[in-house]
Amino acid sequence: MTDTHPAPPMPGPTSHSFVSQRLRLHYVDWGNQGAPPLVLVHGGRDHCRNWDWVAQ
């Protein structure tokens, strides 16, 4: 018989800010320490959560 229980949901990202030359930049960290770093940049009319499907 197969296991029909879905995998537990991946926790959401944590929100952080970084200041560079008086510019505050917002980023989210999905916390997957085993994966290589990945930086995704969105356009002017988008937001960071547009990349959730990639991070998951």
PDB file as gemmi writes it, atoms N, CA and C in Angstrom:
CRYST1    1.000    1.000    1.000  90.00  90.00  90.00 P 1                      
ATOM      1  N   MET A   1       0.848  -1.174   0.000  1.00  0.00           N  
ATOM      2  CA  MET A   1       0.000   0.000   0.000  1.00  0.00           C  
ATOM      3  C   MET A   1       0.898   1.243   0.000  1.00  0.00           C  
ATOM      4  N   THR A   2       0.520   2.264  -0.731  1.00  0.00           N  
ATOM      5  CA  THR A   2       1.326   3.481  -0.804  1.00  0.00           C  
ATOM      6  C   THR A   2       0.916   4.470   0.278  1.00  0.00           C  
ATOM      7  N   ASP A   3       1.847   5.316   0.656  1.00  0.00           N  
ATOM      8  CA  ASP A   3       1.585   6.352   1.655  1.00  0.00           C  
ATOM      9  C   ASP A   3       0.895   7.519   0.959  1.00  0.00           C  
ATOM     10  N   THR A   4      -0.311   7.836   1.369  1.00  0.00           N  
ATOM     11  CA  THR A   4      -1.066   8.909   0.723  1.00  0.00           C  
ATOM     12  C   THR A   4      -0.991  10.226   1.483  1.00  0.00           C  
ATOM     13  N   HIS A   5      -0.180  10.268   2.539  1.00  0.00           N  
ATOM     14  CA  HIS A   5      -0.055  11.502   3.303  1.00  0.00           C  
ATOM     15  C   HIS A   5       0.853  12.474   2.553  1.00  0.00           C  
ATOM     16  N   PRO A   6       0.384  13.721   2.354  1.00  0.00           N  
ATOM     17  CA  PRO A   6       1.238  14.695   1.655  1.00  0.00           C  
ATOM     18  C   PRO A   6       2.432  15.088   2.518  1.00  0.00           C  
ATOM     19  N   ALA A   7       3.495  15.507   1.857  1.00  0.00           N  
ATOM     20  CA  ALA A   7       4.680  15.986   2.584  1.00  0.00           C  
ATOM     21  C   ALA A   7       4.310  17.248   3.348  1.00  0.00           C  
ATOM     22  N   PRO A   8       4.939  17.463   4.497  1.00  0.00           N  
ATOM     23  CA  PRO A   8       4.632  18.687   5.239  1.00  0.00           C  
ATOM     24  C   PRO A   8       4.996  19.910   4.410  1.00  0.00           C  
ATOM     25  N   PRO A   9       4.216  20.984   4.525  1.00  0.00           N  
ATOM     26  CA  PRO A   9       4.502  22.167   3.722  1.00  0.00           C  
ATOM     27  C   PRO A   9       5.848  22.789   4.089  1.00  0.00           C  
ATOM     28  N   MET A  10       6.507  23.339   3.086  1.00  0.00           N  
ATOM     29  CA  MET A  10       7.776  24.018   3.311  1.00  0.00           C  
ATOM     30  C   MET A  10       7.490  25.326   4.053  1.00  0.00           C  
ATOM     31  N   PRO A  11       8.255  25.631   5.095  1.00  0.00           N  
ATOM     32  CA  PRO A  11       7.998  26.884   5.803  1.00  0.00           C  
ATOM     33  C   PRO A  11       8.237  28.072   4.875  1.00  0.00           C  
ATOM     34  N   GLY A  12       7.530  29.149   5.130  1.00  0.00           N  
ATOM     35  CA  GLY A  12       7.683  30.349   4.315  1.00  0.00           C  
ATOM     36  C   GLY A  12       9.004  31.047   4.585  1.00  0.00           C  
ATOM     37  N   PRO A  13       9.315  32.038   3.783  1.00  0.00           N  
ATOM     38  CA  PRO A  13      10.581  32.755   3.930  1.00  0.00           C  
ATOM     39  C   PRO A  13      10.562  33.727   5.101  1.00  0.00           C  
ATOM     40  N   THR A  14      11.751  34.093   5.558  1.00  0.00           N  
ATOM     41  CA  THR A  14      11.870  35.128   6.577  1.00  0.00           C  
ATOM     42  C   THR A  14      12.286  36.423   5.889  1.00  0.00           C  
ATOM     43  N   SER A  15      11.768  37.526   6.367  1.00  0.00           N  
ATOM     44  CA  SER A  15      11.990  38.831   5.764  1.00  0.00           C  
ATOM     45  C   SER A  15      13.185  39.531   6.411  1.00  0.00           C  
ATOM     46  N   HIS A  16      14.030  40.152   5.587  1.00  0.00           N  
ATOM     47  CA  HIS A  16      15.223  40.849   6.068  1.00  0.00           C  
ATOM     48  C   HIS A  16      15.421  42.125   5.259  1.00  0.00           C  
ATOM     49  N   SER A  17      16.238  43.032   5.802  1.00  0.00           N  
ATOM     50  CA  SER A  17      16.626  44.247   5.090  1.00  0.00           C  
ATOM     51  C   SER A  17      18.135  44.402   5.145  1.00  0.00           C  
ATOM     52  N   PHE A  18      18.673  45.025   4.118  1.00  0.00           N  
ATOM     53  CA  PHE A  18      20.099  45.293   4.012  1.00  0.00           C  
ATOM     54  C   PHE A  18      20.245  46.734   3.535  1.00  0.00           C  
ATOM     55  N   VAL A  19      21.099  47.513   4.198  1.00  0.00           N  
ATOM     56  CA  VAL A  19      21.299  48.911   3.809  1.00  0.00           C  
ATOM     57  C   VAL A  19      22.649  49.035   3.113  1.00  0.00           C  
ATOM     58  N   SER A  20      22.609  49.608   1.912  1.00  0.00           N  
ATOM     59  CA  SER A  20      23.821  49.831   1.137  1.00  0.00           C  
ATOM     60  C   SER A  20      23.774  51.256   0.587  1.00  0.00           C  
ATOM     61  N   GLN A  21      24.735  52.065   0.986  1.00  0.00           N  
ATOM     62  CA  GLN A  21      24.821  53.451   0.532  1.00  0.00           C  
ATOM     63  C   GLN A  21      23.492  54.186   0.711  1.00  0.00           C  
ATOM     64  N   ARG A  22      22.922  54.061   1.891  1.00  0.00           N  
ATOM     65  CA  ARG A  22      21.668  54.706   2.307  1.00  0.00           C  
ATOM     66  C   ARG A  22      20.430  54.175   1.588  1.00  0.00           C  
ATOM     67  N   LEU A  23      20.568  53.097   0.858  1.00  0.00           N  
ATOM     68  CA  LEU A  23      19.436  52.476   0.187  1.00  0.00           C  
ATOM     69  C   LEU A  23      19.072  51.195   0.928  1.00  0.00           C  
ATOM     70  N   ARG A  24      17.831  51.107   1.399  1.00  0.00           N  
ATOM     71  CA  ARG A  24      17.380  49.921   2.110  1.00  0.00           C  
ATOM     72  C   ARG A  24      16.836  48.917   1.099  1.00  0.00           C  
ATOM     73  N   LEU A  25      17.445  47.747   1.087  1.00  0.00           N  
ATOM     74  CA  LEU A  25      17.031  46.669   0.192  1.00  0.00           C  
ATOM     75  C   LEU A  25      16.347  45.582   1.008  1.00  0.00           C  
ATOM     76  N   HIS A  26      15.221  45.107   0.530  1.00  0.00           N  
ATOM     77  CA  HIS A  26      14.486  44.041   1.213  1.00  0.00           C  
ATOM     78  C   HIS A  26      14.772  42.721   0.505  1.00  0.00           C  
ATOM     79  N   TYR A  27      14.929  41.657   1.293  1.00  0.00           N  
ATOM     80  CA  TYR A  27      15.088  40.323   0.708  1.00  0.00           C  
ATOM     81  C   TYR A  27      14.445  39.295   1.612  1.00  0.00           C  
ATOM     82  N   VAL A  28      14.160  38.142   1.056  1.00  0.00           N  
ATOM     83  CA  VAL A  28      13.603  37.042   1.846  1.00  0.00           C  
ATOM     84  C   VAL A  28      14.561  35.863   1.782  1.00  0.00           C  
ATOM     85  N   ASP A  29      14.608  35.114   2.863  1.00  0.00           N  
ATOM     86  CA  ASP A  29      15.496  33.958   2.983  1.00  0.00           C  
ATOM     87  C   ASP A  29      14.634  32.728   3.221  1.00  0.00           C  
ATOM     88  N   TRP A  30      14.743  31.770   2.317  1.00  0.00           N  
ATOM     89  CA  TRP A  30      13.967  30.542   2.467  1.00  0.00           C  
ATOM     90  C   TRP A  30      14.642  29.551   3.401  1.00  0.00           C  
ATOM     91  N   GLY A  31      15.873  29.824   3.812  1.00  0.00           N  
ATOM     92  CA  GLY A  31      16.524  29.039   4.851  1.00  0.00           C  
ATOM     93  C   GLY A  31      16.962  27.643   4.473  1.00  0.00           C  
ATOM     94  N   ASN A  32      17.144  27.341   3.211  1.00  0.00           N  
ATOM     95  CA  ASN A  32      17.589  26.012   2.808  1.00  0.00           C  
ATOM     96  C   ASN A  32      19.118  26.000   2.810  1.00  0.00           C  
ATOM     97  N   GLN A  33      19.702  25.666   3.943  1.00  0.00           N  
ATOM     98  CA  GLN A  33      21.160  25.686   4.105  1.00  0.00           C  
ATOM     99  C   GLN A  33      21.867  24.691   3.199  1.00  0.00           C  
ATOM    100  N   GLY A  34      21.191  23.639   2.772  1.00  0.00           N  
ATOM    101  CA  GLY A  34      21.816  22.621   1.938  1.00  0.00           C  
ATOM    102  C   GLY A  34      21.878  22.992   0.460  1.00  0.00           C  
ATOM    103  N   ALA A  35      21.191  24.042   0.075  1.00  0.00           N  
ATOM    104  CA  ALA A  35      21.169  24.451  -1.334  1.00  0.00           C  
ATOM    105  C   ALA A  35      22.164  25.583  -1.578  1.00  0.00           C  
ATOM    106  N   PRO A  36      22.659  25.703  -2.799  1.00  0.00           N  
ATOM    107  CA  PRO A  36      23.563  26.822  -3.095  1.00  0.00           C  
ATOM    108  C   PRO A  36      22.784  28.144  -3.055  1.00  0.00           C  
ATOM    109  N   PRO A  37      23.466  29.251  -2.765  1.00  0.00           N  
ATOM    110  CA  PRO A  37      22.780  30.552  -2.750  1.00  0.00           C  
ATOM    111  C   PRO A  37      22.181  30.858  -4.125  1.00  0.00           C  
ATOM    112  N   LEU A  38      21.046  31.504  -4.108  1.00  0.00           N  
ATOM    113  CA  LEU A  38      20.361  31.876  -5.339  1.00  0.00           C  
ATOM    114  C   LEU A  38      19.787  33.268  -5.153  1.00  0.00           C  
ATOM    115  N   VAL A  39      20.152  34.196  -6.019  1.00  0.00           N  
ATOM    116  CA  VAL A  39      19.645  35.565  -5.955  1.00  0.00           C  
ATOM    117  C   VAL A  39      18.748  35.789  -7.161  1.00  0.00           C  
ATOM    118  N   LEU A  40      17.500  36.169  -6.903  1.00  0.00           N  
ATOM    119  CA  LEU A  40      16.537  36.453  -7.963  1.00  0.00           C  
ATOM    120  C   LEU A  40      16.105  37.911  -7.823  1.00  0.00           C  
ATOM    121  N   VAL A  41      16.160  38.658  -8.896  1.00  0.00           N  
ATOM    122  CA  VAL A  41      15.821  40.077  -8.882  1.00  0.00           C  
ATOM    123  C   VAL A  41      14.548  40.280  -9.696  1.00  0.00           C  
ATOM    124  N   HIS A  42      13.605  41.009  -9.124  1.00  0.00           N  
ATOM    125  CA  HIS A  42      12.345  41.265  -9.818  1.00  0.00           C  
ATOM    126  C   HIS A  42      12.354  42.647 -10.463  1.00  0.00           C  
ATOM    127  N   GLY A  43      11.396  42.873 -11.329  1.00  0.00           N  
ATOM    128  CA  GLY A  43      11.248  44.163 -12.005  1.00  0.00           C  
ATOM    129  C   GLY A  43      10.567  45.187 -11.113  1.00  0.00           C  
ATOM    130  N   GLY A  44      10.444  46.390 -11.614  1.00  0.00           N  
ATOM    131  CA  GLY A  44       9.904  47.510 -10.841  1.00  0.00           C  
ATOM    132  C   GLY A  44       8.464  47.367 -10.411  1.00  0.00           C  
ATOM    133  N   ARG A  45       7.657  46.612 -11.144  1.00  0.00           N  
ATOM    134  CA  ARG A  45       6.236  46.494 -10.794  1.00  0.00           C  
ATOM    135  C   ARG A  45       5.919  45.168 -10.107  1.00  0.00           C  
ATOM    136  N   ASP A  46       6.942  44.386  -9.795  1.00  0.00           N  
ATOM    137  CA  ASP A  46       6.754  43.091  -9.140  1.00  0.00           C  
ATOM    138  C   ASP A  46       7.190  43.191  -7.685  1.00  0.00           C  
ATOM    139  N   HIS A  47       7.161  42.070  -7.001  1.00  0.00           N  
ATOM    140  CA  HIS A  47       7.634  42.004  -5.623  1.00  0.00           C  
ATOM    141  C   HIS A  47       8.303  40.657  -5.388  1.00  0.00           C  
ATOM    142  N   CYS A  48       8.999  40.537  -4.258  1.00  0.00           N  
ATOM    143  CA  CYS A  48       9.815  39.343  -3.999  1.00  0.00           C  
ATOM    144  C   CYS A  48       9.008  38.053  -3.975  1.00  0.00           C  
ATOM    145  N   ARG A  49       7.750  38.102  -3.613  1.00  0.00           N  
ATOM    146  CA  ARG A  49       6.965  36.879  -3.517  1.00  0.00           C  
ATOM    147  C   ARG A  49       6.610  36.306  -4.888  1.00  0.00           C  
ATOM    148  N   ASN A  50       6.886  37.056  -5.972  1.00  0.00           N  
ATOM    149  CA  ASN A  50       6.688  36.507  -7.312  1.00  0.00           C  
ATOM    150  C   ASN A  50       7.614  35.335  -7.571  1.00  0.00           C  
ATOM    151  N   TRP A  51       8.695  35.203  -6.801  1.00  0.00           N  
ATOM    152  CA  TRP A  51       9.673  34.127  -6.999  1.00  0.00           C  
ATOM    153  C   TRP A  51       9.424  32.930  -6.078  1.00  0.00           C  
ATOM    154  N   ASP A  52       8.361  32.933  -5.301  1.00  0.00           N  
ATOM    155  CA  ASP A  52       8.100  31.820  -4.367  1.00  0.00           C  
ATOM    156  C   ASP A  52       8.121  30.465  -5.065  1.00  0.00           C  
ATOM    157  N   TRP A  53       7.538  30.371  -6.228  1.00  0.00           N  
ATOM    158  CA  TRP A  53       7.443  29.077  -6.935  1.00  0.00           C  
ATOM    159  C   TRP A  53       8.831  28.543  -7.286  1.00  0.00           C  
ATOM    160  N   VAL A  54       9.803  29.434  -7.491  1.00  0.00           N  
ATOM    161  CA  VAL A  54      11.174  28.999  -7.785  1.00  0.00           C  
ATOM    162  C   VAL A  54      11.862  28.533  -6.508  1.00  0.00           C  
ATOM    163  N   ALA A  55      11.676  29.267  -5.433  1.00  0.00           N  
ATOM    164  CA  ALA A  55      12.335  28.960  -4.167  1.00  0.00           C  
ATOM    165  C   ALA A  55      11.836  27.643  -3.579  1.00  0.00           C  
ATOM    166  N   GLN A  56      10.605  27.310  -3.817  1.00  0.00           N  
ATOM    167  CA  GLN A  56      10.052  26.082  -3.255  1.00  0.00           C  
ATOM    168  C   GLN A  56      10.594  24.906  -4.003  1.00  0.00           C  
TER     169      GLN A  56                                                      
END                                                                             
